[in-house]
Amino acid sequence: MSIQLYQIVHIFSVILMTAVTFSALASPRPENRRRAMMWSGILAVVALVTGFGLLARLGLAMRGWVVIKLMCWLGLTALTSLAYRQPGQGRTLTLLTLITVFLAVSMVVMKPF
């Protein structure tokens, strides 16, 4: 696959993963849980595979910013399930989601270390 295709699929899957998380936070009804968890998992795997594919195609090493992005990926994946386990914590979890996404985007743009 080309680098551009990896980038498109990676960014698209991360955007959708974030949308699924915010959707779960906005409406944590039990009947939506299965579908949200399924899509969150599928999109998380696609984002992970394409992210490592990009690193390989670009010839980049495992650096600090990549590790932080992995932690953000894990956090975003966990926040979807937390929306259903702790529906009363919507505001706190929304703030954590925003911080996680901001940190991940900052790492990929700046690559500080």
Secondary structure by P-SEA (a helix, b strand, c coil): ccaaaaaaaaaaaaaaaaaaaaaaaacccccaaaaaaaaaaaaaaaaaaaaaaaaaaacccccaaaaaaaaaaaaaaaaaaaaaacccaaaaaaaaaaaaaaaaaaaaacccc
